[in-house]
Amino acid sequence: PPVIPVDSVEEARVADVEKSADGEGTTDAVDTKDAVDTTDGVDTAMENLSVQDAAAESETAATTHVTPAEMDALLMTSLKQVMATVLDEKHTGEQLPIAASTLFSTYMLPNAPRNAELDVKKSSYKKLAKFLKAMEKHGLLGLKDIRGEMHIKSLNWTHADLRTYTPYSVKHVVKAEQAPAVEKTQKGNMIELEELLRVPPALRPLFDDVNGNPESGYMTRQQARYVLEAYIKRHNLVDTRNPRNIRVDHLVCDGLLTKDETAKLTFYPRDKLQQRLQERMILCTRLTVPGNPPVVRQGRPPTIDIVCEKKMGNKVVTRVMGLEVYGVDPASLAKELRVACASSTSVDPVPGKKTVSVLVQGHQVKIMTRLLNDRGVPTDLLKVTDKSGKAKK
């Protein structure tokens, strides 16, 4: 299948994650020489940007045409706003260390100046890692690499910039202790899975004998148990000396017992017979994706695979595959990941399969899980494999 294109020419230039020379996921991938202290220019840009005046302007104002210096100023202002009002010294506590992508998506984005749309790629830094490295050099925070992903290990609330900073009002500010790891999705929008059983050919005569074959061809485990009990009762197969044993007849032998058991046994334990029935039935799954009719598939539901692995040395990327079965649009997910993780993404075909994968820089399992949960995918359907080789710290 053809490669699904990213949304714009600008994004396409950064979409090739595996060839990127800048490591979003690791602090050691960011050269200290690249982390130029641009905070002197930020102060000047802030005067030109007049953030406080922009906050009083119409809601229709946008930041689509800001200069790199102005975006630098917006990023720094949002960081100071977060440190002054959300991740302050009183509320942060055990929140540290915080993943760089979480700091940006959960705290900086919703606390940006009103009408301001943060976009690291429009700044002079181009990468979130470079921006945070510059802020570390400026003294606002400290960084640490954990399992291949950049984390903020400390925040300097005594910095001179914060002592003179005046916070602005933000609607729906998220406090550190209130920030959920995974947002809850409304029940009506969740993907529904139901385990069903289908009668195999060897058991059809037994089920037909008591009219136990449903018109749909599928039944629950409890319904299958009822059918066997109805058959036992109809043919008086209960052992009069021990009700826990069942006398096996030709239909029970043909459908549930092996040839050796048929030749040797006259009675069989009732509970084990029920267990054997459950094992012989064909397992199916009914999948209901909101907005689509239910679909029944044989076997267990397929998983969505999330894989973290190393590419080009020490760079870590996160890849997700198997989205189409659950109605998740890969291009839409890639676009949202670019914003939430402040990282480059790409959508590529999976060799040998009629599916595509979404790739994003860094160890982004938590954000990936949250975005998929938001789309109604239960966490039980997500299979996470970590091949990054980073030991837990």
C-alpha positions, 0 to 999 in steps of 0.5 A: 500500500502507498505511504500515507503522506504527512499533512504539509511540506514543512512536516514532511521535512521532519517526518523521516524520524529514522534519519533525523540527526537530532535525538528527541528521546535522549538528552545525550543526543542533543549536543551542548554546543547546539543548546545556545543560550538565547534567553537574552534575545527572548527578553527583547522578543517578549517586548515586541510580542507584548504577550500581556496585550495579546491576552486581551485581544479577540479570541480569533487572534492566531500565532500562525505567522509568528517569527522564530524569535517570537515563538522562542518567547512564547515557549519560554513564557509558557514554561515560566507560567507553568512553573509559577502556577502549575508545577510550583514548589508547593504542588509539584512534590513527587511529580518530578521527574517529568517526561519532556513530552509530558511537560510540553503536552500536559502543561505547556500547551494548555497554559500558553498565553491566550490565542497562542499556539505553541509549535516548537518547529516554528521556533529557532530551536526546532526540537523540544530537546534543544529548547529544554537544553537551552532552558537548562543552561539558562538555569530554569531546570535540570534534565535527566535521561531515563530509559532513553527519554528526556526528563525534567529532574528539577525546577529552579523556582528561585531563578531571577526570571521567576522572581520578577514574573507576573502570571497571566490568567488561563482558563482550566489550568491543570494542577499537578496533582490533578493531571490524569495519566490517562484521560477517561473516555465516555463509555458510549465511545469505547470499543466493545469486545464480547467473547462468543463461542461457535459449535464445531462440527463434531458437537453439532449432533449433540446440540441439535438433539436439544435444539441448542444451535442458535440461529446466529451460530454464536453463543456465550459460555453460559449458554453452552453450559446450559445446552450440555446440562439439557442434554444430560437431563433429557437422556438421564445420563446422571450416575444414580450412585454419584451425581457428580459423574455422567454416563457417556453415550455415543454423542458425548463420546464423539464430541468430547472424548478421545478414542482411548477414553471412549474405549475405557470409560463408562462415566466421566466427571461432570465438571471435567465434561463441562470443561472439555466442552468449553475447550472444544468450542470455537472461540470468537470475538464480537467487535463493535467500533462506535459508528460501525456495525458489529463484526464477529471474528474467529479467535481472540481480538487482535492487539495493537502493537506498540514497540520502542526500539533504537534507531541510528545509535542511541536514538529511541523511537516508538512505533504503533501498528494494527490501528485499522482494525479498531477504526483509528486513522493513522494519519490523524494519530500521527498529527496528534502525536506531533503536537502532544510529543513535540516530535517528528512523526511518519506513517509508513507501510509495514513490509509484507502486510496490508497495514501501516505503522505510525512512528514518533521520536522518543519513548512515547508509550504513555502518550501513545496509550492515552491517545488510543484510550481517548479513541476508545481503545481499551488498554487490554488491547495494547501490547507494548514491547520495549526493545530500546535496551535501556535498563530501568532506573 
